[in-house]
Amino acid sequence: MRVGIEEDLETRADIAVRGVRVDAPVQRSKGAGPSDDGHLVVDGANATLPLNPESPYVVQDGRIFRETIDLGLSVTPVGRPRFYDLSTTDGVPYRKIALLHGKDVLATTVVQTCIRYAEDQRCRFCTIEESLRSGATVAAKTPQQLAEVAEAAVRLDGVRQMVMTTGTTSGPDRGARHLVRCVRAVLEAVPGLPIQVQIEPPGDLGVLQDLRDAGATSIGIHVESLDDDVRRRWMPGKSTVPMAEYEAAWAEAVRVFGRNRVSTYLLIGLGEDPDALVEGAGRLIDLGVYPFAVPMRPMVGTLARRDGATAPSPALVADVTGRIAALLRAAGMTGADQGAGCAACGACGLLSAAGG
Ligand code: SF4
Protein backbone atom coordinates (compact mmCIF):
# COMPACT_ATOMS: atom_id res chain seq x y z
CA MET A 1 0.00 0.00 0.00
CA ARG A 2 1.37 3.43 -0.92
CA VAL A 3 1.36 6.30 1.54
CA GLY A 4 0.06 9.84 0.85
CA ILE A 5 2.22 12.43 -0.93
CA GLU A 6 3.27 14.26 2.26
CA GLU A 7 4.25 11.12 4.13
CA ASP A 8 5.90 9.83 0.97
CA LEU A 9 7.94 13.05 0.73
CA GLU A 10 9.02 12.83 4.37
CA THR A 11 10.15 9.24 3.85
CA ARG A 12 12.01 10.13 0.68
CA ALA A 13 13.68 13.10 2.41
CA ASP A 14 14.78 10.83 5.22
CA ILE A 15 16.25 8.38 2.71
CA ALA A 16 17.92 11.24 0.76
CA VAL A 17 19.66 12.43 3.91
CA ARG A 18 20.44 9.11 5.68
CA GLY A 19 21.15 7.12 2.55
CA VAL A 20 20.68 3.42 1.89
CA ARG A 21 22.52 0.13 2.23
CA VAL A 22 22.84 -1.23 -1.27
CA ASP A 23 25.48 -2.30 -3.77
CA ALA A 24 25.37 0.36 -6.53
CA PRO A 25 27.66 -0.30 -9.53
CA VAL A 26 27.37 3.32 -10.73
CA GLN A 27 28.57 5.82 -8.18
CA ARG A 28 29.69 9.41 -8.27
CA SER A 29 32.30 10.43 -5.78
CA LYS A 30 34.00 13.81 -5.89
CA GLY A 31 33.55 16.35 -8.63
CA ALA A 32 31.77 19.58 -9.39
CA GLY A 33 28.73 20.51 -7.40
CA PRO A 34 27.04 19.45 -4.22
CA SER A 35 26.34 15.73 -4.34
CA ASP A 36 27.93 12.34 -4.82
CA ASP A 37 26.33 9.03 -3.99
CA GLY A 38 25.04 5.89 -5.68
CA HIS A 39 22.87 6.00 -8.76
CA LEU A 40 19.57 4.16 -8.46
CA VAL A 41 16.19 4.10 -10.13
CA VAL A 42 13.44 4.54 -7.52
CA ASP A 43 9.91 3.93 -8.79
CA GLY A 44 11.14 4.48 -12.34
CA ALA A 45 12.85 7.83 -11.63
CA ASN A 46 16.54 8.62 -11.28
CA ALA A 47 17.73 9.02 -7.69
CA THR A 48 21.20 9.62 -6.28
CA LEU A 49 21.29 8.41 -2.71
CA PRO A 50 24.15 8.35 -0.21
CA LEU A 51 25.56 4.85 0.25
CA ASN A 52 25.65 4.51 3.99
CA PRO A 53 26.36 1.19 5.73
CA GLU A 54 24.81 2.64 8.92
CA SER A 55 21.53 3.62 7.25
CA PRO A 56 18.28 2.15 8.62
CA TYR A 57 17.17 1.76 4.98
CA VAL A 58 18.20 -1.31 3.05
CA VAL A 59 17.49 -2.47 -0.48
CA GLN A 60 16.42 -6.09 -0.76
CA ASP A 61 14.82 -7.89 -3.67
CA GLY A 62 14.36 -4.59 -5.52
CA ARG A 63 12.53 -2.79 -2.72
CA ILE A 64 13.46 -0.42 0.11
CA PHE A 65 12.88 -1.60 3.66
CA ARG A 66 13.17 0.27 6.92
CA GLU A 67 14.02 -2.48 9.38
CA THR A 68 11.46 -5.06 8.20
CA ILE A 69 8.88 -2.61 6.84
CA ASP A 70 8.48 -2.56 3.06
CA LEU A 71 8.16 1.11 2.09
CA GLY A 72 6.48 0.32 -1.20
CA LEU A 73 9.26 1.85 -3.32
CA SER A 74 10.80 -0.22 -6.09
CA VAL A 75 14.57 0.20 -6.50
CA THR A 76 16.95 -0.85 -9.23
CA PRO A 77 20.63 0.07 -9.05
CA VAL A 78 21.84 1.57 -12.34
CA GLY A 79 24.03 -0.97 -14.13
CA ARG A 80 27.59 -0.26 -15.26
CA PRO A 81 27.28 1.17 -18.76
CA ARG A 82 29.06 -0.44 -21.68
CA PHE A 83 30.73 2.79 -22.79
CA TYR A 84 32.88 2.66 -19.63
CA ASP A 85 34.88 -0.14 -21.28
CA LEU A 86 36.00 2.00 -24.24
CA SER A 87 38.76 4.55 -24.81
CA THR A 88 38.98 7.51 -27.19
CA THR A 89 41.05 7.34 -30.35
CA ASP A 90 43.67 9.38 -28.48
CA GLY A 91 43.75 6.77 -25.69
CA VAL A 92 41.71 8.30 -22.84
CA PRO A 93 39.19 5.97 -21.14
CA TYR A 94 35.68 7.21 -21.89
CA ARG A 95 34.79 7.25 -18.20
CA LYS A 96 37.45 9.92 -17.63
CA ILE A 97 35.62 12.10 -20.16
CA ALA A 98 32.00 11.69 -19.04
CA LEU A 99 29.98 9.67 -16.54
CA LEU A 100 26.57 8.07 -16.51
CA HIS A 101 24.23 9.82 -14.06
CA GLY A 102 21.05 7.98 -13.24
CA LYS A 103 19.95 5.54 -15.93
CA ASP A 104 20.07 7.87 -18.92
CA VAL A 105 22.05 11.08 -18.36
CA LEU A 106 25.59 11.61 -19.63
CA ALA A 107 27.40 14.17 -17.49
CA THR A 108 30.73 15.85 -17.99
CA THR A 109 32.77 18.65 -16.50
CA VAL A 110 34.48 20.04 -19.59
CA VAL A 111 37.09 21.97 -17.62
CA GLN A 112 37.89 20.27 -14.32
CA THR A 113 39.73 23.19 -12.73
CA CYS A 114 38.29 26.31 -11.19
CA ILE A 115 39.87 29.73 -10.67
CA ARG A 116 38.12 29.81 -7.33
CA TYR A 117 39.62 26.61 -5.89
CA ALA A 118 42.06 28.23 -3.42
CA GLU A 119 40.99 27.13 0.04
CA ASP A 120 39.73 30.56 1.03
CA GLN A 121 37.76 30.99 -2.22
CA ARG A 122 36.22 27.66 -3.17
CA CYS A 123 32.59 26.67 -2.60
CA ARG A 124 32.61 24.67 0.61
CA PHE A 125 30.43 21.87 -0.82
CA CYS A 126 32.47 21.34 -4.02
CA THR A 127 35.30 18.95 -4.85
CA ILE A 128 35.80 19.71 -8.53
CA GLU A 129 39.58 19.36 -8.46
CA GLU A 130 39.67 16.33 -6.15
CA SER A 131 38.50 14.00 -8.92
CA LEU A 132 41.28 15.43 -11.07
CA ARG A 133 43.89 14.82 -8.37
CA SER A 134 42.67 11.25 -7.87
CA GLY A 135 43.21 10.54 -11.59
CA ALA A 136 39.50 9.82 -12.18
CA THR A 137 39.26 12.43 -14.93
CA VAL A 138 41.30 14.73 -17.15
CA ALA A 139 41.67 18.50 -16.77
CA ALA A 140 40.08 19.54 -20.07
CA LYS A 141 37.88 17.56 -22.43
CA THR A 142 38.07 18.37 -26.12
CA PRO A 143 34.93 18.74 -28.23
CA GLN A 144 36.06 15.69 -30.27
CA GLN A 145 36.45 13.51 -27.18
CA LEU A 146 33.00 14.50 -25.93
CA ALA A 147 31.44 13.81 -29.32
CA GLU A 148 32.99 10.34 -29.42
CA VAL A 149 31.82 9.44 -25.91
CA ALA A 150 28.31 10.85 -26.41
CA GLU A 151 27.83 8.88 -29.60
CA ALA A 152 28.83 5.64 -27.86
CA ALA A 153 26.77 6.34 -24.73
CA VAL A 154 23.64 6.95 -26.78
CA ARG A 155 24.20 3.94 -29.02
CA LEU A 156 25.29 1.42 -26.37
CA ASP A 157 23.57 2.55 -23.19
CA GLY A 158 20.41 4.42 -24.12
CA VAL A 159 21.54 7.83 -22.88
CA ARG A 160 18.76 10.37 -23.53
CA GLN A 161 20.26 13.67 -22.46
CA MET A 162 23.58 15.27 -21.60
CA VAL A 163 24.75 17.74 -18.96
CA MET A 164 27.89 19.81 -19.55
CA THR A 165 29.23 21.81 -16.67
CA THR A 166 32.55 23.61 -16.32
CA GLY A 167 34.85 24.92 -13.66
CA THR A 168 35.08 28.69 -13.85
CA THR A 169 37.88 29.83 -16.13
CA SER A 170 39.77 33.12 -15.98
CA GLY A 171 38.42 34.60 -19.26
CA PRO A 172 35.48 37.02 -19.20
CA ASP A 173 33.18 34.30 -20.59
CA ARG A 174 33.88 32.19 -17.43
CA GLY A 175 34.14 29.04 -19.58
CA ALA A 176 31.08 29.49 -21.80
CA ARG A 177 32.96 29.73 -25.14
CA HIS A 178 34.47 26.27 -24.74
CA LEU A 179 30.98 24.94 -24.01
CA VAL A 180 29.76 26.42 -27.31
CA ARG A 181 32.37 24.35 -29.18
CA CYS A 182 31.57 21.23 -27.14
CA VAL A 183 27.81 21.47 -27.78
CA ARG A 184 28.39 21.89 -31.51
CA ALA A 185 30.68 18.88 -31.73
CA VAL A 186 28.37 16.59 -29.75
CA LEU A 187 25.34 17.55 -31.82
CA GLU A 188 27.22 16.88 -35.04
CA ALA A 189 27.86 13.34 -33.75
CA VAL A 190 24.42 12.85 -32.15
CA PRO A 191 21.89 15.18 -33.81
CA GLY A 192 18.96 16.03 -31.56
CA LEU A 193 20.50 14.97 -28.24
CA PRO A 194 19.08 17.31 -25.56
CA ILE A 195 22.00 19.09 -23.85
CA GLN A 196 22.03 21.34 -20.84
CA VAL A 197 24.99 23.67 -20.26
CA GLN A 198 25.88 25.00 -16.83
CA ILE A 199 27.83 28.24 -16.34
CA GLU A 200 28.38 31.19 -14.04
CA PRO A 201 26.86 34.44 -15.32
CA PRO A 202 29.13 35.33 -18.25
CA GLY A 203 30.59 38.83 -18.53
CA ASP A 204 29.24 39.09 -22.07
CA LEU A 205 25.61 37.93 -22.10
CA GLY A 206 25.82 37.50 -25.89
CA VAL A 207 27.38 34.07 -25.31
CA LEU A 208 23.97 32.85 -24.11
CA GLN A 209 22.64 33.28 -27.63
CA ASP A 210 25.75 31.51 -28.97
CA LEU A 211 25.06 28.54 -26.68
CA ARG A 212 21.44 28.40 -27.85
CA ASP A 213 22.49 28.74 -31.50
CA ALA A 214 24.98 25.89 -31.00
CA GLY A 215 21.96 23.77 -30.08
CA ALA A 216 21.87 23.65 -26.27
CA THR A 217 18.34 22.86 -25.08
CA SER A 218 18.55 24.38 -21.62
CA ILE A 219 20.92 26.19 -19.31
CA GLY A 220 21.74 26.16 -15.61
CA ILE A 221 23.11 29.33 -14.01
CA HIS A 222 23.62 28.16 -10.45
CA VAL A 223 23.54 30.56 -7.53
CA GLU A 224 23.02 27.93 -4.77
CA SER A 225 21.69 30.56 -2.33
CA LEU A 226 19.87 33.86 -2.71
CA ASP A 227 21.04 35.10 0.68
CA ASP A 228 24.21 37.21 0.41
CA ASP A 229 25.40 36.33 3.94
CA VAL A 230 25.02 32.63 3.18
CA ARG A 231 26.78 33.15 -0.18
CA ARG A 232 29.75 34.84 1.48
CA ARG A 233 30.05 32.07 4.09
CA TRP A 234 29.66 29.10 1.75
CA MET A 235 30.96 30.45 -1.56
CA PRO A 236 33.53 33.14 -0.79
CA GLY A 237 34.86 33.30 -4.37
CA LYS A 238 31.60 32.95 -6.24
CA SER A 239 29.79 35.40 -3.96
CA THR A 240 31.94 38.19 -5.44
CA VAL A 241 29.69 37.88 -8.50
CA PRO A 242 26.85 40.23 -7.48
CA MET A 243 23.28 38.96 -7.40
CA ALA A 244 22.48 41.62 -10.01
CA GLU A 245 24.69 39.71 -12.48
CA TYR A 246 22.75 36.51 -11.81
CA GLU A 247 19.46 38.31 -12.26
CA ALA A 248 20.57 39.83 -15.57
CA ALA A 249 21.89 36.46 -16.79
CA TRP A 250 18.69 34.61 -15.81
CA ALA A 251 16.52 37.20 -17.54
CA GLU A 252 18.56 37.09 -20.74
CA ALA A 253 18.71 33.28 -20.61
CA VAL A 254 14.91 33.07 -20.33
CA ARG A 255 14.60 35.44 -23.30
CA VAL A 256 16.98 33.29 -25.36
CA PHE A 257 16.13 29.73 -24.19
CA GLY A 258 12.52 30.27 -23.14
CA ARG A 259 10.51 29.96 -19.96
CA ASN A 260 11.38 26.86 -17.92
CA ARG A 261 14.47 26.16 -20.02
CA VAL A 262 16.63 27.93 -17.43
CA SER A 263 17.36 26.64 -13.94
CA THR A 264 19.43 27.26 -10.87
CA TYR A 265 20.42 25.12 -7.92
CA LEU A 266 19.24 26.20 -4.47
CA LEU A 267 20.86 24.22 -1.67
CA ILE A 268 18.76 23.32 1.34
CA GLY A 269 20.84 23.24 4.51
CA LEU A 270 23.21 26.20 4.22
CA GLY A 271 21.53 27.96 7.15
CA GLU A 272 19.18 30.10 5.07
CA ASP A 273 15.81 31.03 6.53
CA PRO A 274 13.39 28.45 5.05
CA ASP A 275 10.63 31.00 4.40
CA ALA A 276 13.09 33.30 2.60
CA LEU A 277 14.34 30.33 0.57
CA VAL A 278 10.82 29.42 -0.55
CA GLU A 279 9.97 33.06 -1.31
CA GLY A 280 13.14 33.39 -3.38
CA ALA A 281 12.23 30.24 -5.27
CA GLY A 282 8.84 31.83 -5.99
CA ARG A 283 10.54 34.89 -7.47
CA LEU A 284 12.65 32.65 -9.70
CA ILE A 285 9.55 30.79 -10.86
CA ASP A 286 7.94 34.15 -11.73
CA LEU A 287 11.00 34.86 -13.90
CA GLY A 288 10.60 31.48 -15.66
CA VAL A 289 13.63 29.98 -13.89
CA TYR A 290 13.29 26.50 -12.32
CA PRO A 291 14.66 26.51 -8.76
CA PHE A 292 16.24 23.08 -8.43
CA ALA A 293 16.27 22.79 -4.65
CA VAL A 294 18.41 19.93 -3.34
CA PRO A 295 19.67 18.94 0.08
CA MET A 296 23.32 19.83 0.71
CA ARG A 297 25.05 16.58 1.64
CA PRO A 298 28.68 17.27 2.57
CA MET A 299 30.80 15.02 0.39
CA VAL A 300 34.08 13.44 1.40
CA GLY A 301 36.83 15.86 0.34
CA THR A 302 34.81 19.06 0.83
CA LEU A 303 35.71 21.82 3.24
CA ALA A 304 32.18 21.43 4.62
CA ARG A 305 32.83 17.79 5.56
CA ARG A 306 36.26 18.60 7.00
CA ASP A 307 34.70 21.31 9.16
CA GLY A 308 31.94 19.05 10.46
CA ALA A 309 28.97 20.41 8.50
CA THR A 310 26.02 18.03 8.40
CA ALA A 311 23.17 17.49 6.00
CA PRO A 312 19.91 19.31 6.79
CA SER A 313 17.19 17.59 8.77
CA PRO A 314 14.83 15.46 6.66
CA ALA A 315 11.93 17.54 8.03
CA LEU A 316 13.47 20.73 6.61
CA VAL A 317 14.15 19.08 3.26
CA ALA A 318 10.56 17.80 3.05
CA ASP A 319 9.07 21.14 4.10
CA VAL A 320 11.04 23.31 1.66
CA THR A 321 10.75 20.81 -1.19
CA GLY A 322 7.00 20.40 -0.71
CA ARG A 323 6.38 24.15 -0.70
CA ILE A 324 8.53 24.81 -3.79
CA ALA A 325 6.88 21.89 -5.61
CA ALA A 326 3.48 23.45 -4.90
CA LEU A 327 4.65 26.78 -6.38
CA LEU A 328 5.99 24.96 -9.46
CA ARG A 329 2.71 23.10 -9.93
CA ALA A 330 0.74 26.35 -9.64
CA ALA A 331 2.96 27.88 -12.33
CA GLY A 332 2.65 24.81 -14.56
CA MET A 333 6.40 24.17 -14.48
CA THR A 334 7.97 20.70 -14.20
CA GLY A 335 11.57 19.64 -14.18
CA ALA A 336 10.87 17.25 -17.05
CA ASP A 337 9.89 20.21 -19.25
CA GLN A 338 13.43 21.57 -19.03
CA GLY A 339 14.20 18.91 -21.64
CA ALA A 340 17.75 18.37 -20.40
CA GLY A 341 19.81 18.97 -17.31
CA CYS A 342 19.68 18.42 -13.59
CA ALA A 343 16.06 19.54 -13.16
CA ALA A 344 14.99 17.22 -15.97
CA CYS A 345 16.98 14.36 -14.41
CA GLY A 346 15.82 15.22 -10.90
CA ALA A 347 17.98 12.60 -9.20
CA CYS A 348 19.76 14.88 -6.75
CA GLY A 349 16.59 16.42 -5.33
CA LEU A 350 13.04 15.46 -4.40
CA LEU A 351 11.08 18.01 -6.40
CA SER A 352 10.00 15.65 -9.14
CA ALA A 353 8.81 13.10 -6.56
CA ALA A 354 6.82 15.94 -4.99
CA GLY A 355 5.16 16.75 -8.29
CA GLY A 356 7.40 19.64 -9.45
S1 SF4 B 1 20.50 15.89 -10.97
FE1 SF4 B 1 22.29 16.57 -12.19
S2 SF4 B 1 24.10 16.04 -10.94
FE2 SF4 B 1 22.31 14.90 -10.12
S3 SF4 B 1 22.41 12.91 -11.16
FE3 SF4 B 1 21.03 14.20 -12.36
S4 SF4 B 1 22.33 15.15 -13.92
FE4 SF4 B 1 23.68 14.33 -12.36
Residues whose N, C-alpha, C, O or C-beta is under 5 A from the ligand:
A	BS01	SF4	T48 H101 G102 V105 A107 V163 G341 C342 C345 G346 A347 C348
